[in-house]
Amino acid sequence: MAFVIFSLVMLGIFTRPFGIPIWLVSILGAFFSLVLGSVSLSDVFFVWGMVWNSSLALVGLIIFALALEKLGFFEVLAYSMLKLSTHKQTLALQTWKFYLLMGLFASLLATFFANDGAILILTPLVIALLAHIKNVKFSRNPLIVFLLFIGFMSDFASNLFTFSNLTNIITADFFKIKFLDFIFIMALPQLFGVAMSILLFWILFARKLPKTLEFNIRTNSLPKPSITFFCASLLGVLLIGIISGEKFGIPLSIFTLVVALLSVFCGILTQKFQLSNILKEAPLSIVVFSLGLFVVVFGLKNIGLVEFLKDGIRNFNTFSPFFGIFSIGVASSLGASVINNLPMVMLGNLALLDSTRELVFAHLLGCNIGAKLTPIGSLATLLWLASLKRYGIHISFLQYMFVSLLITPFVLFFALVGLYCYAV
């Protein structure tokens, strides 16, 4: 019964019958899993115990990112970036320079605001910068190319910090991995993954882009320096709080929610936005979606899926560390791309409970990077596609898969190479 419910839920997520939102599909799946006995009430509480901190931390990061966007903080960053690099008279910039700047900017945002927050920030920013460019051809439209670029970069660069991805938070909590240890292990995979992403996208699209781009920079909408300074201070408070809070066992979600509340309070005081605007725009339904999907997948655990995975991991461990790291990374990638990276990271963590730390991080890279193989593999991708629809931009399944299959496997491979370099 657990497998039947899981199959129906995945079918519902893929097909969206009658336009049902995906969060409702997952919640219905969780409800029927509970009613039909695939999971027990204690299982539901166990799942919540695993994901409450990561879920609330993500809520805080999303609200924080949206508040900073409405306060104009990211417009200041974009303006400064373009002003320092464009021609002063024409505001023209060589495409390769803009491409590199956007790649680094996307990496920075994904690192500090998680993949979901980066998507919410970058999508309207890129559309505002490049919306004036008209071209009906999918692969030759700079707007579409850069939207694809930041869409993939937001996930590919979400590996460095524990709070850079919901999967990171879940895994760090589950295995009790310290904040600085996490950074130390993920530094090379992050560097290799980001560098390869930037290189591959350029190879794929460079010849289809114009040599220069022109921008319309409006300074009348930029916030006061005091607001920008306050926003930057909140970022510093968040990082200091996370590092120091770990010593005292304070949950990550406390710090993200506090800076989120402070940023919202600033927006209300300066009359930049109302609380209702933030709550309306924040995709908080993804938390409901992830919790429902976790419960459904936990039903698979109850029928022996975790034991099956453990047997496979034991077989991987009989080979070299190189083979083990790459096998786990690829297997987690395929699993995450089919059932979404959140339930996949939970299943993998349970199966890897007695394994080496290198295999745990290989699993995490597979869930973070390899999840981009399909549109449903990552919540950030679902958010991105939903955001594009609001602007009347449609990227088809085949168009997405064409780019993903040419980029994702290579980025995952080089990120795993970075992890292997750490292991040896």
N, C-alpha and C positions, 0 to 999 in steps of 0.2 A: 504493500500500500504506500509506503514511504517513497518508493521509486516512481509510482504512478503520479502521486501528488507533485513530486519534484518535476517530472516530465511535463505535466500540465501547466505548472507555474512558468517553466522556461518557455513553453509554447506561447503562453499568454504574454510574456515579456517581449518575445520576438514579434508576435503578430498584433498585439494590442487590439483585441476584438472589441468592437463598438466604441473604440477610443478610450478604453478604460486606462487610467493612469497606472504606471508600473508599481507605485507604492500600494495601490489597492489590490493588485494581483498578488503581490508578496504577502500582504496581510491576510487575504483570503486563504492563501496556501498555508500560512502559519495556523490559522483558525481550524482548517480542516485537518491539519497534522495533529493538532491537539485533540480535537473531537474524535477523530478516528483512531487515536492511540499510537500514532507514529512517534510522538513525543509526549512527555509528561509535563506537568506544571513545574516540577523541579528542574526539568531540562530547560524550560523557558527562563527560569531564574538563573540557571547556570550560564546560559547564553548572555543574559543581561549583565551578569557579573563580569563576563569577559569583555563586553563592548561598551559599557556605560561611560567609562572615562574617555575612550576614543571618540564615541559619538558626541558627547557634550563638548569635547575639545574641538571637534570639527564644526559644531554649531557656533562656538565662539569665534573660530577663525573665519568662517563664512560671514558672520555679522560684522566682525572687525574689518574684513576686506571690503565689504560693501560700504561701510561707514567711511573708511579712508577714501574710497572712490568718490563718494558724494561730497566729501570735504575738499576734494580737489588735489589730494596728495599725489596721486599717480599722474595727474595732468602736469603737475610741477616737474615730476621726474621725466616724463616724456618730453615736455617743453625744453627742459635743461639738456636732455640727451640730443634733441634735434638742433637746438640753438648752438651747441658746441660743435656740431658736426656738419651742419648745412652751410651752403654758400650764403653769405650775409645779404646779398642783393636779391637773389632769385629763390632762396629757400629750397634749392635743389640739392639732392644728395645722391651720390652714386649708390646704385642698388645694393652692391655687395656690402657697403658700409652699413646701410640701414638693416640689411639682413643680419649681419653680425651683431649689431646693437640689439635687435629684437630677440635674437637667440640668447644673448647674455641677460637681457632684461627678463625674458620668460623664465630662464633658469633661476634668476634671483628671486622672482616672485614665487615660483613653485617651491623653492627651498624654504622661504620664510612664511608663505601663506598657504602652503599645501597645494596639491594639484587642483583641487576643486576651487579654492580661492583664486588661484592664478587664472583659471579659465574665466571666472566671472569678471575679473579685472581686465584681462587682455582682449577679450572678444569685442566689447564696445569700443575699446581704445583703438584697435586696428581698423575697425569699421569706420570710426571717425576720421582716422588719418588717411584712409585709402578709398573711401566711399565714392569720391569724385571720379575715380578711374572706371571707365566703361569698356567692357569687353565681354562678349557673350560666351566665348570659348572657355571651358572649364580650366584646362591646364595652362592657359595663357593669361588668365586674369590675375594680376598681382594681388588683388584683394583675397581671392580664393586661395592662392598659393600661401600667402602669409597667414591666413586663418588656419589652414592645414598645419603649417609650421608651428604656430603657437599652441595649437590643439594637441599635437604630439609632444612638443617640448614640455608642456605642463606635467605630463606623466613621466616622461623620460628623465626629468630633472628633480623628481620628488623622492630622492633616496637619501639625502645627506643627513637630515635631522630626524629625530623621532616624530616630530609634529609635521613633517613634510608630506605625509600621506597617512590616511586612516589605517592602512595595513601596517605601517611602521609602528604606530601607537599600540595597536593590538599586539603585535609581536614583541615589542619592547616590554610591555606590561606582562605578557605571558611568560617570557623567559627571564624577566628581571634584568634586562640589559641596561646598563647605565648610559646616560646621555652622551658623555664624552667617548665611551667605548664604541657606541653606535657610530659616531662621527668618524672615529679612527678606522673602523672596518669599512665604512661605506665611502670613504674619501676617493679612493682609486676607482671603484665602480661608477661613482657619480662623474668623475672627471672623464673617464673613458667613454661613458654613455653620452654625455653632453657633447663632447668633441666629435664623436662619430655621428650623432644626430645632425649637428650643424653641417658637417662635411657631406653626408649622404643627401640631405635635402637640397644642398647647393648643386651637387652633381646631377640630381634628378630634374631640377627646375631652372637652373641658371640660364640656359639657352632660351628659355621661354619667357624670360622677364626682360623689360626694357633696361637700358644701361643706367638711366637716371630716373629718379622719382622727385616730384615736386609736392610740397605740403603747404597747407594753409594753417599757420599757427596763430591762434587767437589768444591774446594775453588778457583780455578783459574778463575772462571767466576764472583766472587763476586766483587762488585764495591768498589771504594775508600771510606774510612770513611767520607771524606768531602761530597761526593754525598749522602751517607746515612743520614748524619746530615742535609743536605739541604732538603731532602725528609721529614724527621721527622719534620723539622721546618715548612714546608708547611702545614702539618697536624695541627700543633698548630695554625698557622695563620687562617686556615679554621674555626676551632672551635671558636677562639676568635672573628673572624669577624662575624660569624653567631650570636653569643650571643650579641655582641655590636651593630651590624647592625640592630637588631630588634628594638632597642630603637629609631633609626633614620628612621625607615621605609624603609631600604634598602633591596631590594628583595634578597632572598637566592641565586638565580641564579648568581648574580653578583660575589659572593665570590667563588662559585664552578668554574665558568668560569675563574676567575683571577688565582686561584691556578693551574687550568688545563693549562693555557697559560704559567705560570712560569715553570711548570714541563716539558712541551714540549720544551720551550726555553733552559732549562738545558740539555735535551736530545740531542738537535741539537748542542749546544756548545761543549758537550763532545763527540759528534759523536757516540752516542749510537743508535740513530735512526733518521729517517727523518720524517718530518711532513706528507708526503704522506703515510708512513707506518701506522701511527696512524689513519689517516682518512680512510684508506682502511680496517683496522681491527675493528674500532669502529662501532658497530651495530646501526648506527644513524637512520636506517630505522625503528627502533621500535618507534621513535617519530612520524614518518609519520603514522605508523600503529595505534598508540594510538589515534592520532587526527582524523583519518578516522573513527575509531570505535566509538569514542565519538560522532561524528556527526550522525552516523547511529542510535545509541542508543537514541540520543536526539529526533529522530523521534518518538520513542516509548513514550517518555515523552509528546510529542505533542498530542498523541491520548489517553492520560489519565492514563498512567502507574504510574506516580508519585502520582496522587490522589488515585489510587488503593492502592499503598503502604502506603500512609498516613492513609487510613482507617484501614489497618492492624495494623499499629503502635498504633493507638488509642485503638484498642482492646487489644494489649499487655500491654498498660499502665493501664488497669483496673485490672491487676493482680499484684503480688508482684514484687519488683525490681529484685529479683533473676530470676523470670520467664521472665521479660522483657529483661534483659541482655542476657540471654541464647537464647531466641527466636530470638532476633535481630541478635545475633552472628551466629546462625545456618542458618537463612534465608539468610543473606549476604554471608555466606560461599557457600551455594548452588547456589545462583545467580552468584557469582564470578567464580565458577568452570565451569559454563555453558557459560556465556557471557564475561568472562575475568574480572579481578578485577578492571581495570581502569574505564570502563563504569559503572560497578556496584557501585563503590565508588561514582561516580557522581550522579547516580540515588538515592542512599541511602542518600547522603548529602542533596539533594533537598527535599526528603521526610521527613528528620529528622530536618528540619530547625527550628521547634518550640519545639523540644524535649530536654530532659535532656542531659547533657554532657556524662553521663555514657552510654546512648544508642548510642551516636555518636561513642564512643570508642569501644563499643561492635561491632558495624557495621564495624569499621576499622579493628578490630582483625579478624572478619569473612572474610574480603577481603584480609588481609595479610596472614593469616594462612590457612583458609578454602579453599582458591583458589588453594592450592596444591592437592585438591581432584582429579583434572584432569590435563593433560599436558597443556591444553590451558588456565588454570585459571590464570596463572601468566606469565608476560613477561620474568621474570628471568628463568622460566622453559623452555620456548621456546628458549631462548638464550643458555641454558645449553644443551638441546638436539641437537641444531644445532652445538654447539661446539664439542660435542662428535662425531658427524658424521664426522667432519674433521679429527678426529683421528682414524676413522674406527671402532668406538665403537657404537653398536646399543642396545638400551633398548626398548623392545617392549611395546606396549600399555598395554597389559595384565600384564607384569612384573612391569611396573610402577604402575598400579592400585592395584596390589597385595600389594605392599609396602605402597602405599598411604592410602588405606582403613584400614590398620592395625595401622597406625601411626597418620595421620592427625586428625581424630575426637577426639582422646584422648588429643593431644597437644592443640587443640582449646579449649576443655573443661577446662583444667587446666589453660590456659591463661585467660579464662573468669572467672574462680574462683578467680584469682589474681585481676581482675578488680572489681569483686563483693566485695572482701575484702576492696578495696579502697572505694567503694561506701558506705559501712556500717561503 
